[in-house]
Amino acid sequence: MVLSPLLLLIGLVASPSRSGRRRTLRLIWFGLSWLVMESLALVACLGLWIASGFGGRLRSEASMDRHYALVRWFLATLFRRAITVFRLKVEIEEPEATPQEQAARLTRPVIVLSRHAGPGDSFLLVHQLLSRYGRKPRIVMKAALQFDPSIDVVINRLPHAFVHPRPAVPAPRPADPAALAVPDDPAAPSDLATVPDPAAPAELSGVSGPDSVADPVVPAPTPAATAVAVGEAAVPGAAASHDAAVVREGSVISEAAVIEEIRRLAAGLGPTGALVIFPEGGNFTPSRWRRGVRRLVDAQRYSEAARASRMRNLLPPRSGGAFAAIDAAPTADVIFVAHTGLDDLITVGDVWRALPMEQLIRARWWRVPAADVPREREAVMRWLYDWWELIDAWIAENRPARPPA
């Protein structure tokens, strides 16, 4: 903090004034704002710990309400700062505010299934849930976020689940990988022309059915290949070649307990609760998209692979976490969230070149009442893909143009 004026001066000198971009100055200013808020949040956490009887009542409802208020302040302040520094504008399209919709907003728990793409999208989502809709989010997030001191302290005092990826043994590859080629670029017009899809038309799959595929091309299921399929159903948010464990209160929970953690969070939802899950398991990138489609092909899930190959803006959704949450919270409505605007910023270089972003972020959400949510596992998987296709089409139609550099 003592060096803040010096850093700002360096940023002013180092950042050219061309078109008012001043990238370095903007990043330094935003970073310093973040550090100030981090420091204030940690001091507030100390005060809340003392007020709770030196930690004795941290798990009480009143204490958690105060911690949610702290998170609300932190994200709202960060949001306002980001809007100013990066020249962002956010537009949210909501369901029509009918009496039924208004009544449902704070009388029933919700399970939020959102796409994951672009820098800071999860923070924006949680900010909107807290500040705009008065919800108390329960979050499934990557354990790496615990490296942030305030997140580590605050979130560990609230209902949560941290997912920690670790390497796993990959499934065996087909004898002729070229015969099941996955498109190199999600923007390319080709589909999975050589992937057999029994449920798809012949012009999509390129074959009349699974019987026309030679055994060496599509290997019979093996224990390792079956493990991939089971892992996909059981581990929400894991990468294609990763298993997962859950880190909670300093301990590592086995991968078999991940679903139970999701169930625990969902089962405890109150009328204002919101369980946030990202079924894609990570930010969208072209390479992750290709790996996701390949994972489905390797698991011999050709129908899902064909559908995923046509969704050029989203990763294939994993249904295990969504099903566990729906099963554990039968009275919860399901909210689907789509957004676009910063999803093309994939690398640090992309973010740097886009500064100041001067970008419109568009978002839309849909509510599915609990009575209309499917309850069988296979039905949930098909339903999730149906919604992902709708979200993919919405993104393609609503992606705002990026201003020229």
RODO-2510 file (C-alpha; in nm, 4 decimals, decimal comma):
residues 405
     n   res          X          Y          Z
     1     m     0,0000     0,0000     0,0000
     2     v     0,2879     0,2378     0,0785
     3     l     0,4172     0,1951    -0,2774
     4     s     0,0767     0,2606    -0,4374
     5     p     0,1505     0,6189    -0,5527
     6     l     0,4828     0,5046    -0,7023
     7     l     0,3166     0,2151    -0,8852
     8     l     0,0506     0,4470    -1,0253
     9     l     0,3164     0,6901    -1,1439
    10     i     0,5084     0,4069    -1,3136
    11     g     0,1863     0,2915    -1,4773
    12     l     0,1116     0,6413    -1,6010
    13     v     0,4555     0,6742    -1,7547
    14     a     0,4730     0,3207    -1,8965
    15     s     0,1232     0,3191    -2,0404
    16     p     0,0895     0,5181    -2,3638
    17     s    -0,2079     0,7496    -2,3903
    18     r    -0,3010     0,6225    -2,7356
    19     s    -0,6806     0,6291    -2,7633
    20     g    -0,6958     0,6508    -2,3846
    21     r    -0,6215     0,2785    -2,3413
    22     r    -0,3563     0,3003    -2,0648
    23     r    -0,3531    -0,0764    -2,0103
    24     t    -0,0810    -0,0841    -1,7453
    25     l    -0,2403     0,1945    -1,5431
    26     r    -0,5808     0,0277    -1,5537
    27     l    -0,4425    -0,3072    -1,4370
    28     i    -0,2413    -0,1466    -1,1559
    29     w    -0,5416     0,0553    -1,0402
    30     f    -0,7710    -0,2483    -1,0433
    31     g    -0,5076    -0,4632    -0,8716
    32     l    -0,4569    -0,2068    -0,5970
    33     s    -0,8332    -0,1810    -0,5473
    34     w    -0,8475    -0,5598    -0,5126
    35     l    -0,5665    -0,5601    -0,2570
    36     v    -0,7375    -0,2917    -0,0491
    37     m    -1,0637    -0,4891    -0,0500
    38     e    -0,8775    -0,8115     0,0339
    39     s    -0,7186    -0,6417     0,3339
    40     l    -1,0481    -0,4941     0,4532
    41     a    -1,2246    -0,8287     0,4078
    42     l    -0,9630    -1,0105     0,6166
    43     v    -0,9910    -0,7502     0,8923
    44     a    -1,3699    -0,7897     0,8814
    45     c    -1,3303    -1,1686     0,9049
    46     l    -1,1229    -1,1234     1,2193
    47     g    -1,3959    -0,9034     1,3659
    48     l    -1,6650    -1,1581     1,2767
    49     w    -1,4578    -1,4352     1,4349
    50     i    -1,4299    -1,2361     1,7599
    51     a    -1,8021    -1,1468     1,7490
    52     s    -1,8878    -1,5161     1,7150
    53     g    -1,7296    -1,5920     2,0488
    54     f    -1,3808    -1,6501     1,9085
    55     g    -1,5168    -1,8955     1,6523
    56     g    -1,7657    -2,0719     1,8750
    57     r    -2,0709    -1,9571     1,6788
    58     l    -1,9240    -1,9272     1,3278
    59     r    -2,1669    -2,1894     1,1940
    60     s    -2,4755    -2,0158     1,3360
    61     e    -2,7323    -1,8718     1,0952
    62     a    -2,6645    -1,5170     1,2142
    63     s    -2,2903    -1,5532     1,1599
    64     m    -2,3365    -1,6950     0,8106
    65     d    -2,5730    -1,4079     0,7239
    66     r    -2,3010    -1,1620     0,8244
    67     h    -2,0456    -1,3462     0,6109
    68     y    -2,2829    -1,3439     0,3135
    69     a    -2,3181    -0,9674     0,3654
    70     l    -1,9391    -0,9378     0,3570
    71     v    -1,9187    -1,1336     0,0312
    72     r    -2,2004    -0,9180    -0,1109
    73     w    -2,0072    -0,6000    -0,0275
    74     f    -1,6812    -0,7370    -0,1672
    75     l    -1,8271    -0,8486    -0,5011
    76     a    -2,0474    -0,5401    -0,5428
    77     t    -1,7483    -0,3110    -0,4882
    78     l    -1,5311    -0,5189    -0,7211
    79     f    -1,8086    -0,5147    -0,9832
    80     r    -1,8427    -0,1346    -0,9720
    81     r    -1,4669    -0,0953    -0,9977
    82     a    -1,4459    -0,3330    -1,2962
    83     i    -1,7310    -0,1530    -1,4738
    84     t    -1,5451     0,1779    -1,4387
    85     v    -1,1881     0,0655    -1,5053
    86     f    -1,2627    -0,1698    -1,7961
    87     r    -1,5598     0,0258    -1,9381
    88     l    -1,8002    -0,2652    -1,9239
    89     k    -2,1764    -0,2676    -1,9584
    90     v    -2,3964    -0,5554    -1,8418
    91     e    -2,7433    -0,6361    -1,9770
    92     i    -2,9481    -0,9154    -1,8177
    93     e    -3,2591    -1,0585    -1,9787
    94     e    -3,4940    -1,2092    -1,7221
    95     p    -3,8158    -1,4085    -1,7391
    96     e    -4,1272    -1,1957    -1,7495
    97     a    -4,2032    -1,0639    -1,3999
    98     t    -4,5374    -1,2394    -1,3600
    99     p    -4,6869    -1,2781    -1,0102
   100     q    -4,5839    -1,6442    -1,0190
   101     e    -4,2246    -1,5548    -1,1118
   102     q    -4,2017    -1,2867    -0,8439
   103     a    -4,3382    -1,5247    -0,5815
   104     a    -4,0948    -1,7983    -0,6806
   105     r    -3,7833    -1,5796    -0,6552
   106     l    -3,7548    -1,5901    -0,2771
   107     t    -3,9839    -1,8732    -0,1777
   108     r    -3,8153    -2,1752    -0,3355
   109     p    -3,4525    -2,2906    -0,3506
   110     v    -3,2810    -2,2929    -0,6882
   111     i    -3,0107    -2,4978    -0,8584
   112     v    -2,8149    -2,2720    -1,0945
   113     l    -2,6581    -2,4400    -1,3987
   114     s    -2,4409    -2,1901    -1,5836
   115     r    -2,2026    -2,1909    -1,8754
   116     h    -1,8405    -2,1161    -1,7867
   117     a    -1,6452    -1,8853    -2,0184
   118     g    -1,4498    -1,5632    -2,0005
   119     p    -1,2594    -1,3935    -1,7169
   120     g    -1,4566    -1,3378    -1,3968
   121     d    -1,7856    -1,4901    -1,5094
   122     s    -1,8297    -1,6885    -1,1866
   123     f    -1,7761    -1,3747    -0,9754
   124     l    -2,0329    -1,1864    -1,1840
   125     l    -2,2848    -1,4695    -1,1403
   126     v    -2,2417    -1,4877    -0,7620
   127     h    -2,2585    -1,1072    -0,7389
   128     q    -2,5921    -1,1030    -0,9211
   129     l    -2,7314    -1,3819    -0,7018
   130     l    -2,6340    -1,1962    -0,3835
   131     s    -2,7047    -0,8343    -0,4755
   132     r    -2,9798    -0,8473    -0,7342
   133     y    -3,1783    -1,1507    -0,6246
   134     g    -3,1046    -1,1741    -0,2524
   135     r    -2,9899    -1,5366    -0,2732
   136     k    -2,7405    -1,7199    -0,0516
   137     p    -2,5251    -1,9137    -0,2960
   138     r    -2,3617    -2,2459    -0,2199
   139     i    -2,0727    -2,2902    -0,4556
   140     v    -1,8851    -2,5804    -0,6130
   141     m    -1,5457    -2,4396    -0,7107
   142     k    -1,1866    -2,5299    -0,7855
   143     a    -0,9623    -2,5765    -0,4830
   144     a    -0,7000    -2,3489    -0,6431
   145     l    -0,9187    -2,0510    -0,5502
   146     q    -0,8152    -2,1084    -0,1891
   147     f    -0,4849    -1,9426    -0,2746
   148     d    -0,6794    -1,6163    -0,2525
   149     p    -0,6669    -1,5311     0,1211
   150     s    -1,0117    -1,3767     0,1547
   151     i    -1,1797    -1,6556    -0,0447
   152     d    -0,9972    -1,9134     0,1673
   153     v    -1,1199    -1,7574     0,4936
   154     v    -1,4723    -1,6445     0,3999
   155     i    -1,5877    -1,9316     0,1795
   156     n    -1,4649    -2,1917     0,4282
   157     r    -1,7096    -2,0406     0,6770
   158     l    -2,0005    -2,0864     0,4347
   159     p    -2,1560    -2,3950     0,2719
   160     h    -1,9305    -2,4931    -0,0185
   161     a    -1,7425    -2,7736    -0,1933
   162     f    -1,3910    -2,7367    -0,3329
   163     v    -1,3075    -2,9701    -0,6219
   164     h    -0,9408    -3,0577    -0,6606
   165     p    -0,8442    -3,2203    -0,9965
   166     r    -0,5685    -3,4776    -1,0090
   167     p    -0,4275    -3,6907    -1,2953
   168     a    -0,6017    -4,0131    -1,3823
   169     v    -0,5238    -4,3058    -1,6085
   170     p    -0,6647    -4,2169    -1,9530
   171     a    -0,8994    -4,4488    -2,1352
   172     p    -0,7544    -4,6634    -2,4166
   173     r    -0,7472    -4,4948    -2,7555
   174     p    -0,9081    -4,6427    -3,0663
   175     a    -0,6753    -4,8412    -3,2900
   176     d    -0,7250    -4,5868    -3,5687
   177     p    -0,7836    -4,2412    -3,4129
   178     a    -0,8087    -4,0818    -3,7560
   179     a    -1,1212    -4,2826    -3,8252
   180     l    -1,2974    -4,0966    -3,5450
   181     a    -1,1607    -3,7502    -3,6204
   182     v    -1,2766    -3,4625    -3,4074
   183     p    -1,2902    -3,1220    -3,5801
   184     d    -0,9792    -2,9143    -3,5123
   185     d    -1,1633    -2,5865    -3,4743
   186     p    -1,5054    -2,5340    -3,3118
   187     a    -1,5671    -2,2629    -3,5706
   188     a    -1,5226    -2,5088    -3,8566
   189     p    -1,8387    -2,6134    -4,0407
   190     s    -1,7739    -2,9881    -4,0280
   191     d    -1,9538    -3,2151    -3,7825
   192     l    -1,8408    -3,5511    -3,6525
   193     a    -1,8832    -3,6935    -3,9985
   194     t    -1,7215    -4,0248    -3,9162
   195     v    -1,8588    -4,0728    -3,5647
   196     p    -2,1312    -4,3401    -3,5628
   197     d    -2,4423    -4,1995    -3,4007
   198     p    -2,7242    -4,4557    -3,3854
   199     a    -2,9724    -4,1847    -3,2898
   200     a    -2,8683    -3,9365    -3,5583
   201     p    -2,9624    -3,9220    -3,9273
   202     a    -2,7306    -4,1025    -4,1655
   203     e    -2,6127    -3,7780    -4,3215
   204     l    -2,4762    -3,6681    -3,9828
   205     s    -2,3073    -3,9866    -3,8739
   206     g    -2,1836    -4,1012    -4,2122
   207     v    -2,2793    -4,4609    -4,1314
   208     s    -2,6023    -4,6519    -4,1056
   209     g    -2,5428    -4,7645    -3,7509
   210     p    -2,2967    -4,9139    -3,5062
   211     d    -2,2949    -5,2459    -3,6900
   212     s    -2,1153    -5,0857    -3,9837
   213     v    -1,8126    -4,9877    -3,7744
   214     a    -1,5259    -5,2343    -3,7573
   215     d    -1,4202    -5,3557    -3,4143
   216     p    -1,0690    -5,2029    -3,4296
   217     v    -1,2177    -4,8547    -3,4861
   218     v    -1,4587    -4,8572    -3,1929
   219     p    -1,3136    -5,0862    -2,9257
   220     a    -1,5366    -5,2891    -2,7014
   221     p    -1,5804    -5,1470    -2,3492
   222     t    -1,2957    -5,2265    -2,1117
   223     p    -1,2750    -5,1681    -1,7359
   224     a    -1,0728    -4,8520    -1,7957
   225     a    -1,3160    -4,7205    -2,0564
   226     t    -1,6093    -4,7957    -1,8279
   227     a    -1,4355    -4,6021    -1,5502
   228     v    -1,4297    -4,2945    -1,7742
   229     a    -1,8036    -4,3142    -1,8251
   230     v    -1,8684    -4,3671    -1,4562
   231     g    -1,6363    -4,0832    -1,3648
   232     e    -1,8164    -3,8519    -1,6048
   233     a    -2,1459    -3,9274    -1,4409
   234     a    -2,0092    -3,9023    -1,0902
   235     v    -1,7657    -3,6140    -1,0996
   236     p    -1,9096    -3,2775    -1,2024
   237     g    -1,6659    -3,0216    -1,3260
   238     a    -1,3663    -3,2556    -1,3724
   239     a    -1,1481    -3,2245    -1,6805
   240     a    -1,1703    -3,4899    -1,9483
   241     s    -0,8570    -3,6712    -1,8363
   242     h    -0,8944    -3,6099    -1,4643
   243     d    -1,0652    -3,7661    -1,1705
   244     a    -1,1571    -3,5417    -0,8789
   245     a    -1,1392    -3,5197    -0,5052
   246     v    -1,3035    -3,2702    -0,2749
   247     v    -1,1018    -3,0569    -0,0345
   248     r    -1,3121    -2,9501     0,2631
   249     e    -1,2008    -2,8043     0,5946
   250     g    -0,8380    -2,9012     0,5340
   251     s    -0,9026    -3,2648     0,4478
   252     v    -0,9014    -3,4485     0,1148
   253     i    -1,2157    -3,6467     0,0478
   254     s    -1,1989    -3,9421    -0,1919
   255     e    -1,3404    -3,9048    -0,5404
   256     a    -1,6271    -4,1413    -0,4513
   257     a    -1,7560    -3,8748    -0,2088
   258     v    -1,7805    -3,5892    -0,4620
   259     i    -2,1428    -3,6638    -0,5439
   260     e    -2,2254    -3,6872    -0,1746
   261     e    -2,0801    -3,3379    -0,1306
   262     i    -2,3071    -3,2069    -0,4064
   263     r    -2,5995    -3,3833    -0,2426
   264     r    -2,5064    -3,2347     0,0955
   265     l    -2,5100    -2,8822    -0,0424
   266     a    -2,8343    -2,9360    -0,2329
   267     a    -3,0151    -3,1062     0,0553
   268     g    -2,9472    -2,8115     0,2860
   269     l    -3,0917    -2,5456     0,0546
   270     g    -3,3412    -2,3125     0,2191
   271     p    -3,6016    -2,0923     0,0452
   272     t    -3,3360    -1,8318    -0,0409
   273     g    -3,0584    -2,0806    -0,1161
   274     a    -2,8914    -2,1233    -0,4553
   275     l    -2,6552    -2,4072    -0,5456
   276     v    -2,4198    -2,2966    -0,8249
   277     i    -2,2787    -2,5625    -1,0594
   278     f    -2,0863    -2,5233    -1,3864
   279     p    -2,1662    -2,8470    -1,5758
   280     e    -1,8888    -2,7844    -1,8305
   281     g    -1,6270    -2,8141    -1,5568
   282     g    -1,4054    -2,5311    -1,6831
   283     n    -1,3808    -2,2255    -1,9027
   284     f    -1,4471    -2,2858    -2,2712
   285     t    -1,1412    -2,3182    -2,4945
   286     p    -1,1184    -2,4829    -2,8391
   287     s    -0,8784    -2,7481    -2,7070
   288     r    -1,1090    -2,8357    -2,4175
   289     w    -1,3976    -2,8554    -2,6623
   290     r    -1,2063    -3,1053    -2,8783
   291     r    -1,1045    -3,3103    -2,5726
   292     g    -1,4627    -3,3100    -2,4459
   293     v    -1,5985    -3,4464    -2,7728
   294     r    -1,3153    -3,7003    -2,7878
   295     r    -1,3923    -3,8143    -2,4326
   296     l    -1,7500    -3,8929    -2,5358
   297     v    -1,6305    -4,0804    -2,8443
   298     d    -1,3825    -4,2833    -2,6392
   299     a    -1,6612    -4,3695    -2,3951
   300     q    -1,8724    -4,4850    -2,6943
   301     r    -2,1383    -4,2241    -2,6195
   302     y    -2,1853    -4,1393    -2,9857
   303     s    -2,5212    -3,9668    -2,9593
   304     e    -2,3878    -3,7160    -2,7041
   305     a    -2,0656    -3,6770    -2,9063
   306     a    -2,2618    -3,5872    -3,2180
   307     r    -2,4726    -3,3341    -3,0264
   308     a    -2,1678    -3,1849    -2,8546
   309     s    -1,9838    -3,1484    -3,1871
   310     r    -2,2614    -2,9207    -3,3132
   311     m    -2,2393    -2,6891    -3,0108
   312     r    -1,9583    -2,4545    -3,1137
   313     n    -1,9752    -2,2232    -2,8107
   314     l    -2,0013    -2,4672    -2,5193
   315     l    -1,8174    -2,7644    -2,3740
   316     p    -2,0121    -3,0908    -2,3443
   317     p    -2,2091    -3,0762    -2,0183
   318     r    -2,1514    -3,3349    -1,7460
   319     s    -2,4781    -3,4507    -1,5984
   320     g    -2,3597    -3,6217    -1,2767
   321     g    -2,3513    -3,3133    -1,0555
   322     a    -2,6767    -3,1761    -1,1938
   323     f    -2,8550    -3,5066    -1,1347
   324     a    -2,7214    -3,5357    -0,7791
   325     a    -2,8411    -3,1838    -0,6960
   326     i    -3,1827    -3,2342    -0,8546
   327     d    -3,2260    -3,5670    -0,6773
   328     a    -3,1293    -3,4217    -0,3377
   329     a    -3,3423    -3,1069    -0,3692
   330     p    -3,6734    -3,2143    -0,5268
   331     t    -3,8450    -2,8835    -0,4400
   332     a    -3,5784    -2,6680    -0,6072
   333     d    -3,6374    -2,4859    -0,9323
   334     v    -3,3572    -2,5060    -1,1883
   335     i    -3,2069    -2,1883    -1,3357
   336     f    -3,0130    -2,2022    -1,6620
   337     v    -2,7720    -1,9133    -1,7256
   338     a    -2,6242    -1,8037    -2,0582
   339     h    -2,3851    -1,5142    -2,1095
   340     t    -2,1568    -1,3773    -2,3768
   341     g    -1,9319    -1,0782    -2,4294
   342     l    -1,5994    -1,1774    -2,2741
   343     d    -1,6025    -1,5455    -2,3717
   344     d    -1,3570    -1,4870    -2,6566
   345     l    -1,0890    -1,3768    -2,4066
   346     i    -0,9174    -1,7088    -2,3452
   347     t    -0,5513    -1,6310    -2,2791
   348     v    -0,3758    -1,3609    -2,0777
   349     g    -0,2656    -1,2123    -2,4103
   350     d    -0,6289    -1,1912    -2,5237
   351     v    -0,7197    -0,9975    -2,2094
   352     w    -0,4210    -0,7645    -2,2462
   353     r    -0,4955    -0,6825    -2,6105
   354     a    -0,8623    -0,6167    -2,5310
   355     l    -0,7911    -0,3592    -2,2567
   356     p    -0,9805    -0,1433    -2,1945
   357     m    -1,2511    -0,3914    -2,2854
   358     e    -1,5270    -0,1365    -2,3582
   359     q    -1,7512    -0,4360    -2,4004
   360     l    -2,1183    -0,5171    -2,3619
   361     i    -2,1838    -0,8347    -2,1599
   362     r    -2,5187    -0,9938    -2,2324
   363     a    -2,6740    -1,2544    -2,0056
   364     r    -3,0029    -1,4391    -1,9932
   365     w    -3,1521    -1,6859    -1,7502
   366     w    -3,4469    -1,9194    -1,7614
   367     r    -3,6351    -2,0782    -1,4718
   368     v    -3,7665    -2,4347    -1,4862
   369     p    -4,0186    -2,4982    -1,2047
   370     a    -3,9445    -2,8003    -0,9885
   371     a    -4,2567    -2,9745    -1,1154
   372     d    -4,1184    -2,9679    -1,4727
   373     v    -3,7689    -3,0976    -1,3873
   374     p    -3,7037    -3,4605    -1,4938
   375     r    -3,6077    -3,7037    -1,2181
   376     e    -3,4546    -4,0043    -1,3958
   377     r    -3,0809    -3,9999    -1,4645
   378     e    -3,1027    -4,0621    -1,8395
   379     a    -3,3847    -3,8102    -1,8719
   380     v    -3,1777    -3,5492    -1,6884
   381     m    -2,8851    -3,6083    -1,9251
   382     r    -3,1018    -3,5643    -2,2381
   383     w    -3,2734    -3,2622    -2,0835
   384     l    -2,9385    -3,1018    -1,9992
   385     y    -2,8196    -3,1446    -2,3586
   386     d    -3,1482    -2,9950    -2,4831
   387     w    -3,0900    -2,6853    -2,2709
   388     w    -2,7233    -2,6651    -2,3693
   389     e    -2,8244    -2,6618    -2,7364
   390     l    -3,0684    -2,3771    -2,6672
   391     i    -2,7974    -2,1829    -2,4795
   392     d    -2,5490    -2,2443    -2,7616
   393     a    -2,7958    -2,1013    -3,0145
   394     w    -2,8656    -1,8005    -2,7889
   395     i    -2,4929    -1,7253    -2,7614
   396     a    -2,4486    -1,7432    -3,1388
   397     e    -2,7349    -1,4973    -3,1881
   398     n    -2,6462    -1,2538    -2,9082
   399     r    -2,2666    -1,2346    -2,9014
   400     p    -2,1872    -0,8621    -2,9201
   401     a    -1,9284    -0,7339    -3,1635
   402     r    -1,5962    -0,6448    -3,0077
   403     p    -1,4849    -0,2851    -3,0660
   404     p    -1,1753    -0,2546    -3,2868
   405     a    -0,8434    -0,2274    -3,1035
***
